[in-house]
Amino acid sequence: MTDALHPIDPGALPAPVDVSDNTGALAQVRAVIDAGPYRDDWDSLRAYTPPRWYEDAKFGIFIHWGVYSVPAFNSEWYSREMYREGTREFEHHVATYGAHRDFGYKDFIPSFTMDRFDPDEWARLFRQAGAQFVVPVAEHHDGFAMYDTDRSRWSAARMGPERDVFGALSEATDRAWMVRGASSHRAEHWFFMNGGARFDSDVLDPRFQDFYGPAQREETAPNERYLEDWLLRAVEIIDRYRPQVLWFDWWIEQPAFKPYLAQLAAYYYNRAAQWGREVVINYKWDAFAEGTAVYDIERGTMGDIRPSVWQNDTSVSKTAWSWVRGHEYKSADDLIAELADVVSKNGVLLLNVGPKPDGTIPDEEQELLRSIGAWLNRNGEAIYGTRPWVIAAEGPTEVAVGSFVDGKPAEFTGADFRFTARKHVTGEYVYAIPLAEPADGVLRIRAFGKGAGLLTRPIKEVSLLGESGTVDWEQAAGELTVRTSGRAVVKLFLEPEKVSPRTDFLHQA
């Protein structure tokens, strides 16, 4: 075993937490639901409307940071894969740390120090990136809570750094005038460590059952006790930290979760009404009924404009979400194109970074965030607060649609554009965002041509975001051409709609 890490001392662990009786806590949940205005049924929850602040925000930061950042091998699923015989993680673990019965996943916790974690420094970076909200992982599939919980001793507040890092970052987010959020991946913990129950490992040690358990077969639906615990952990995050974004991973789509999801949504929306805040639940696949929360696609996009706002959660890395050695990063241009594509289709981009176990964000990831921020400083008018135009896109480059399609980013050309728009009392602004620099310094936009039929009113003015002075442009039958020294966003100002004078007074008695 490596000299750098040492097994946890069972005698030094906090005492286990007794959560066997949930009667009182569940009664409190029921009281909030019964008080309204939302009931725990889908018809009532369809009255929900996504908040204006979220539709305008367009860009948030996701953070995968946990015990899995210590081994930093392959992915944030290390805690599962290290117990599955035959995997790269299993072989790496044995070769690096020894037998699983002697050094298991729990033994990484003492090295999860966060000794260089500065929440205000993180918040400053996220503001520099142009983010409007921040969603740290409150608990990942591994079952180690990053927040201060009364339902488990296995948390950053009681072990490792012995600090409520989630609360500290939430407060720093507030100070930086961003919106705080939280994600819960607790549902998957039902089965996540079950590989360790199939051979001699510490998963079978009864002293650690409250951490590794239930470790059930994934073919088995979670039982009522587990579902109640899942609900109450989510409620605890809501009440203790008041996040305005609550993100859930995929396994809540299991049928057993359905009644608990309705309870959770009604509770959250009712509590938000009491706070006087507008909130968002993000879900995948068909976990929630249409119109009751905000749909989320992992590492992907829509094929066209979606009538209601949606979200793409993705990462700066093409593979892992957490810090690992040997990341393959996307480029800043890739990420900016992804942001423009999502926003043009009525979406919001939630972009993930993965800090190191000492609490620092890798230099490469900081640079990517600052590059996005620099682009938004110049072109944010075409992103923030916009809405979809008549069409989302034009150009020759095909974009893969659906989930998990961002492993190989598209190679865009200077003929690929994404469009956004905003209404104004004096007229309408339409933006064409080029996804690459034109080879000859001329942007050619077919959608803005006289013959396209998409511009319903004459162009009053053409400008380039971030540039002053006269713009050389011409509108012909087939396209609008604009000369540019780089990859500038084109802004059209259209004449205001003609309003007929009021004549109703002629008919008044």
C-alpha positions as a printed Julia matrix, in Angstrom:
509×3 Matrix{Float64}:
   0.0     0.0     0.0
   1.16    3.54   -0.73
   2.9     5.43    2.09
   0.85    8.56    1.38
  -2.5     7.15    2.55
  -3.4     5.28    5.72
  -6.58    3.35    6.62
  -9.19    5.1     8.69
  -9.17    4.4    12.45
 -12.57    2.83   13.28
 -12.14    3.8    16.92
 -11.84    7.48   16.0
 -15.06    7.6    13.98
 -18.06    9.58   15.24
 -20.87    7.48   16.69
 -23.44    6.18   14.19
 -26.62    8.21   13.74
 -29.95    6.54   14.56
 -32.45    7.3    11.78
 -34.71    4.31   12.36
 -37.78    6.37   13.31
 -38.84    8.83   10.61
 -42.4     9.33   11.89
 -41.99   12.86   13.19
 -39.93   14.08   10.23
 -42.38   12.68    7.7
 -45.28   14.3     9.57
 -43.55   17.68    9.22
 -43.15   17.1     5.5
 -46.82   16.25    5.21
 -47.81   19.4     7.1
 -45.89   21.61    4.63
 -47.49   19.83    1.67
 -50.98   20.08    3.11
 -50.52   23.81    3.73
 -50.2    24.34   -0.06
 -50.31   25.93   -2.51
 -49.01   22.77   -4.23
 -50.32   19.28   -3.55
 -48.3    16.13   -4.11
 -50.02   15.15   -7.33
 -48.93   15.85  -10.89
 -52.03   17.86  -11.84
 -51.34   20.34   -9.05
 -47.61   20.44   -9.81
 -48.31   21.37  -13.45
 -49.16   24.84  -12.16
 -45.42   25.35  -11.72
 -43.71   27.9   -13.98
 -39.9    28.14  -14.33
 -38.68   31.46  -12.89
 -37.7    34.41  -15.04
 -34.3    34.66  -13.33
 -33.45   31.12  -14.46
 -34.59   31.63  -18.05
 -32.46   34.8   -18.18
 -29.4    33.31  -16.42
 -28.39   30.9   -19.23
 -25.15   29.77  -17.55
 -24.36   28.06  -14.25
 -21.48   26.14  -12.67
 -21.73   22.5   -11.58
 -19.15   21.11   -9.11
 -18.22   17.44   -8.64
 -16.02   17.33   -5.57
 -15.88   14.45   -3.11
 -13.88   11.57   -1.65
 -13.5    10.2    -5.2
 -11.21   13.2    -5.86
  -8.53   11.55   -3.67
  -7.81    8.43   -5.8
  -8.48   10.64   -8.87
  -8.5     7.61  -11.14
 -10.6     7.39  -14.3
 -13.85    8.94  -13.02
 -16.08    9.95  -10.1
 -17.45    6.37  -10.18
 -14.31    5.05   -8.53
 -16.25    3.97   -5.43
 -18.33    1.62   -7.57
 -15.79    0.41  -10.09
 -13.07   -0.33   -7.48
 -15.33   -3.07   -6.06
 -16.19   -4.61   -9.44
 -13.73   -7.38  -10.22
 -12.16   -7.16  -13.67
 -12.36   -3.37  -14.0
  -9.39   -1.03  -14.43
 -10.28    0.55  -11.1
 -10.26   -2.81   -9.3
  -6.82   -3.7   -10.61
  -5.48   -0.21   -9.93
  -6.8    -0.3    -6.39
  -5.21   -3.6    -5.48
  -1.89   -2.63   -7.06
  -1.81    0.82   -5.44
  -3.54    0.45   -2.06
  -3.73   -3.27   -1.34
  -6.59   -5.66   -0.63
 -10.09   -4.2    -0.37
 -10.65   -5.72    3.08
  -7.64   -3.75    4.38
  -8.03   -0.51    2.44
 -11.47    0.32    1.13
 -13.15    3.41   -0.2
 -13.77    4.79    3.32
 -10.0     4.9     3.85
  -9.63    7.77    1.38
 -11.64   10.08    3.67
  -8.76   11.2     5.95
  -6.86   12.4     2.86
  -9.81   14.47    1.68
  -8.38   17.49    3.49
  -9.65   20.54    1.55
  -6.89   22.42    3.39
  -6.57   25.01    0.59
 -10.3    25.5     0.0
 -11.25   29.18   -0.22
 -14.98   29.52   -1.04
 -14.74   33.23   -1.85
 -11.9    32.55   -4.29
 -14.1    29.96   -6.03
 -17.01   32.4    -6.16
 -14.79   35.09   -7.69
 -13.68   32.64  -10.39
 -17.27   31.66  -11.17
 -18.24   35.32  -11.45
 -15.29   35.89  -13.78
 -16.64   33.01  -15.89
 -19.97   34.79  -16.22
 -21.96   32.21  -14.23
 -25.27   33.25  -12.71
 -25.84   30.27  -10.4
 -23.73   27.57   -8.74
 -24.74   23.93   -8.14
 -22.3    21.95   -5.95
 -22.86   18.23   -5.45
 -24.36   17.87   -1.98
 -24.05   14.07   -2.02
 -22.82   11.83   -4.81
 -23.52    8.13   -5.37
 -20.79    7.22   -2.87
 -22.96    8.3     0.09
 -20.5    10.82    1.55
 -22.35   14.05    2.28
 -20.56   17.28    1.44
 -23.01   19.16    3.67
 -23.76   19.13    7.4
 -26.37   16.38    7.8
 -28.12   15.01   10.86
 -28.92   11.77    9.05
 -25.39   10.36    8.73
 -21.99   10.54   10.4
 -20.34   10.15    6.98
 -20.06   13.8     6.01
 -17.42   16.45    5.4
 -18.72   18.23    8.5
 -17.74   15.28   10.74
 -14.88   13.6     8.87
 -12.04   14.62    6.57
 -11.91   18.43    6.82
 -14.63   18.44    9.53
 -16.13   21.51    7.89
 -19.45   22.32    6.27
 -17.86   23.09    2.92
 -21.21   23.06    1.16
 -22.57   25.74    3.48
 -19.41   27.82    3.16
 -19.62   27.76   -0.64
 -23.35   28.57   -0.57
 -22.65   31.64    1.55
 -19.8    32.72   -0.75
 -22.15   32.3    -3.72
 -24.58   34.69   -2.04
 -21.85   37.23   -1.39
 -20.91   37.14   -5.08
 -24.53   37.84   -6.11
 -25.06   34.47   -7.73
 -27.89   32.02   -7.01
 -27.12   29.0    -4.83
 -28.12   25.49   -5.84
 -27.55   21.85   -4.88
 -27.49   18.45   -6.56
 -28.42   15.1    -5.03
 -27.19   11.78   -6.4
 -28.32    9.86   -3.32
 -30.82    7.68   -5.19
 -28.09    5.6    -6.83
 -26.47    4.76   -3.5
 -29.05    1.98   -3.1
 -26.92   -0.25   -5.34
 -23.7     1.65   -5.84
 -21.29   -0.36   -3.65
 -22.86   -3.77   -4.23
 -19.8    -5.17   -6.0
 -18.0    -5.24   -2.66
 -20.61   -7.63   -1.27
 -19.51  -10.34   -3.71
 -16.0   -10.91   -2.37
 -13.97  -10.3     0.79
 -14.05   -6.51    1.19
 -14.77   -3.88    3.81
 -18.26   -3.43    2.32
 -19.18   -6.56    4.29
 -17.79   -5.18    7.57
 -20.79   -4.39    9.85
 -18.91   -1.45   11.4
 -19.26    0.41    8.1
 -22.73   -0.72    7.05
 -24.14    2.78    7.55
 -21.72    4.04    4.88
 -21.59    1.26    2.3
 -25.16    0.09    2.67
 -27.65   -0.73    1.4
 -25.39   -2.11   -1.42
 -28.39   -3.93   -2.86
 -28.78   -5.4    -6.33
 -29.71   -2.75   -8.9
 -32.46   -5.07  -10.15
 -34.21   -4.6    -6.8
 -36.49   -1.61   -6.26
 -35.57    0.47   -3.19
 -37.73   -0.24   -0.16
 -39.87    2.25    1.74
 -37.3     2.91    4.46
 -34.68    3.85    1.89
 -37.13    6.01   -0.05
 -38.15    7.83    3.11
 -34.5     8.46    3.93
 -33.93    9.74    0.4
 -36.83   12.15    0.75
 -35.77   13.37    4.19
 -32.17   13.96    3.07
 -33.45   16.1     0.21
 -35.76   17.96    2.6
 -32.82   18.55    4.94
 -30.82   20.16    2.11
 -33.83   22.32    1.2
 -34.47   23.55    4.73
 -30.87   23.97    5.85
 -29.46   25.66    2.74
 -32.46   27.0     0.78
 -31.05   26.24   -2.69
 -32.94   27.77   -5.61
 -31.83   25.02   -7.99
 -32.22   21.37   -7.0
 -30.73   18.88   -9.49
 -31.3    15.11   -9.44
 -29.47   12.35  -11.28
 -31.1     9.69  -13.38
 -32.09    6.81  -11.05
 -35.05    8.67   -9.56
 -36.87    7.61  -12.75
 -37.41    4.19  -11.11
 -41.17    3.65  -10.55
 -40.71    3.27   -6.79
 -39.61    6.91   -6.53
 -42.71    8.39   -8.25
 -44.87    9.18   -5.16
 -41.81   10.47   -3.28
 -40.88   12.75   -6.2
 -44.34   14.31   -6.09
 -43.99   14.83   -2.34
 -40.54   16.32   -2.76
 -41.68   18.75   -5.46
 -44.74   19.87   -3.52
 -42.66   20.34   -0.38
 -39.94   22.31   -2.19
 -42.32   24.54   -4.12
 -44.38   25.22   -0.99
 -41.31   26.04    1.07
 -40.09   28.34   -1.7
 -43.44   30.12   -1.63
 -42.97   30.64    2.12
 -39.48   32.08    1.51
 -40.7    34.32   -1.3
 -38.24   32.69   -3.73
 -38.59   31.12   -7.18
 -36.93   27.74   -7.58
 -36.02   25.08  -10.15
 -35.96   21.28  -10.05
 -33.84   19.64  -12.77
 -34.64   16.05  -13.77
 -33.65   13.58  -16.49
 -35.61   11.27  -18.76
 -39.21   10.88  -17.5
 -38.71   11.11  -13.74
 -41.1    14.07  -13.41
 -44.31   14.72  -15.32
 -44.01   17.18  -18.21
 -44.51   20.74  -17.03
 -43.82   20.07  -13.34
 -40.05   20.76  -13.36
 -37.23   21.61  -15.79
 -36.0    18.87  -18.13
 -32.25   18.21  -18.19
 -30.11   16.48  -20.82
 -26.72   15.12  -19.76
 -23.84   15.99  -22.11
 -26.12   16.77  -25.04
 -28.5    19.06  -26.84
 -31.88   19.37  -28.51
 -32.36   19.1   -32.24
 -34.27   22.37  -32.35
 -35.98   24.99  -30.2
 -37.87   23.54  -27.25
 -41.0    25.52  -26.31
 -40.2    25.41  -22.59
 -36.83   26.1   -21.01
 -34.51   23.11  -20.53
 -30.95   22.48  -19.4
 -27.8    20.75  -20.61
 -25.45   19.61  -17.86
 -21.97   18.94  -19.17
 -18.34   19.17  -18.1
 -15.14   20.91  -19.12
 -13.74   17.39  -19.49
 -14.74   15.0   -22.26
 -14.76   12.05  -19.86
 -14.76   12.49  -16.09
 -16.79   14.91  -13.98
 -14.44   14.88  -10.99
 -10.74   15.67  -10.8
  -8.72   12.81  -12.32
  -5.19   12.59  -13.6
  -4.86   12.77  -17.37
  -8.04   14.71  -18.17
  -8.92   15.22  -21.82
 -10.34   18.73  -21.8
 -12.61   20.45  -24.26
 -11.32   23.72  -25.7
 -12.72   27.12  -24.78
 -14.1    27.4   -28.34
 -15.87   24.05  -27.89
 -17.52   25.26  -24.67
 -18.54   28.64  -26.08
 -20.1    26.93  -29.1
 -21.92   24.57  -26.74
 -23.26   27.51  -24.73
 -24.46   29.3   -27.87
 -26.09   26.14  -29.23
 -27.97   25.43  -26.0
 -29.16   29.02  -25.53
 -30.36   29.27  -29.15
 -32.67   26.29  -28.47
 -34.17   27.8   -25.3
 -31.75   26.03  -22.98
 -29.48   26.77  -20.02
 -25.93   25.41  -19.76
 -24.75   23.94  -16.45
 -20.98   23.51  -16.83
 -19.05   21.28  -14.44
 -15.58   21.64  -12.92
 -13.81   19.13  -10.67
 -11.66   20.53   -7.84
  -8.72   18.66   -6.33
  -8.94   17.09   -2.84
  -7.01   20.01   -1.33
  -9.74   22.42   -2.43
  -8.02   24.0    -5.43
  -9.52   24.14   -8.91
  -7.05   22.86  -11.55
  -5.28   25.58  -13.51
  -6.54   24.23  -16.84
 -10.14   24.48  -15.64
  -9.64   27.97  -14.27
  -8.27   29.07  -17.64
 -11.25   27.59  -19.48
 -13.68   29.4   -17.18
 -11.88   32.72  -17.58
 -11.88   32.31  -21.37
 -15.64   31.81  -21.35
 -15.99   34.84  -19.1
 -13.89   36.98  -21.45
 -16.11   35.96  -24.38
 -19.26   36.72  -22.36
 -17.89   40.11  -21.32
 -17.81   40.96  -25.0
 -20.84   39.04  -26.26
 -23.06   38.43  -23.25
 -25.79   40.64  -24.71
 -26.46   37.82  -27.2
 -26.79   35.27  -24.37
 -28.18   36.64  -21.11
 -31.88   37.41  -21.04
 -32.42   36.38  -24.66
 -35.08   34.12  -26.08
 -35.08   31.9   -29.19
 -35.44   33.54  -32.58
 -37.5    32.12  -35.48
 -34.82   29.48  -36.08
 -32.01   28.3   -33.83
 -29.24   27.63  -36.32
 -27.83   27.61  -39.81
 -24.69   26.11  -41.26
 -23.23   22.98  -42.83
 -22.05   21.24  -39.65
 -24.26   18.48  -38.25
 -24.62   18.43  -34.45
 -25.28   15.17  -32.61
 -28.6    15.32  -30.73
 -29.58   13.65  -27.47
 -27.66   12.66  -24.33
 -23.96   11.76  -24.05
 -23.0    13.14  -27.46
 -20.31   15.66  -26.48
 -17.32   13.31  -26.37
 -16.18   14.51  -29.79
 -17.13   18.18  -30.24
 -18.22   19.27  -33.7
 -15.7    21.03  -35.95
 -17.58   24.19  -36.84
 -16.9    26.49  -39.76
 -17.33   30.23  -40.26
 -20.68   29.43  -41.91
 -22.17   27.95  -38.72
 -24.32   30.31  -36.67
 -26.66   30.23  -33.69
 -29.42   32.82  -33.3
 -30.99   34.52  -30.29
 -33.31   37.5   -29.93
 -34.71   40.01  -27.47
 -37.69   42.3   -27.57
 -37.42   45.99  -26.78
 -39.98   48.77  -26.61
 -38.26   50.46  -29.56
 -37.93   47.32  -31.7
 -36.36   43.88  -31.75
 -32.74   42.77  -31.58
 -31.62   39.6   -33.33
 -28.14   38.13  -32.82
 -26.12   35.82  -35.06
 -23.38   34.06  -33.09
 -20.64   32.6   -35.33
 -19.27   29.31  -34.02
 -15.93   29.75  -35.79
 -13.99   32.56  -37.44
 -14.64   33.05  -41.18
 -11.58   32.32  -43.3
 -11.86   35.5   -45.38
 -13.09   37.89  -42.67
 -16.63   38.0   -44.06
 -19.65   36.6   -42.21
 -22.34   35.39  -44.6
 -25.7    34.84  -42.91
 -28.34   33.3   -45.15
 -31.15   33.65  -42.59
 -30.77   37.45  -42.75
 -31.0    37.63  -46.55
 -33.88   39.43  -48.24
 -35.16   36.23  -49.79
 -35.13   34.12  -46.63
 -38.45   35.46  -45.37
 -37.37   35.25  -41.73
 -36.93   38.97  -41.04
 -40.46   40.36  -40.91
 -39.33   43.98  -40.69
 -36.55   46.0   -42.34
 -33.1    46.18  -40.75
 -32.6    49.53  -39.08
 -29.02   48.98  -37.94
 -26.24   46.37  -38.03
 -23.48   46.32  -35.41
 -20.84   43.97  -34.03
 -20.76   43.29  -30.3
 -17.62   44.6   -28.67
 -16.69   46.76  -31.65
 -17.3    50.45  -32.25
 -17.37   52.39  -35.48
 -19.05   51.85  -38.81
 -19.85   48.29  -39.86
 -19.43   47.27  -43.49
 -22.54   45.24  -44.33
 -24.84   44.49  -47.23
 -28.16   42.7   -47.41
 -28.72   40.84  -50.66
 -31.36   38.36  -51.78
 -29.44   35.32  -50.58
 -27.55   36.54  -47.53
 -26.41   39.33  -45.29
 -22.65   39.9   -45.5
 -20.72   41.57  -42.68
 -16.99   42.28  -42.68
 -15.29   41.51  -39.37
 -11.76   41.37  -38.03
 -12.54   38.21  -36.05
 -15.34   36.07  -34.65
 -17.72   38.91  -33.75
 -21.4    38.48  -32.94
 -23.66   40.28  -35.4
 -26.47   42.35  -33.91
 -29.45   43.45  -35.97
 -31.83   46.15  -34.84
 -35.15   45.78  -36.63
 -37.66   48.53  -37.15
 -40.44   48.53  -34.55
 -43.76   47.02  -35.49
 -46.23   49.48  -36.89
 -49.12   50.01  -34.51
 -52.42   51.22  -35.88
 -53.7    54.4   -34.24
 -56.49   53.94  -31.76
 -59.94   54.49  -33.2
 -62.02   53.06  -30.38
 -62.8    56.57  -29.11
 -64.84   57.15  -32.27
 -67.34   54.57  -31.12
 -67.71   55.84  -27.6
 -71.03   57.45  -26.67
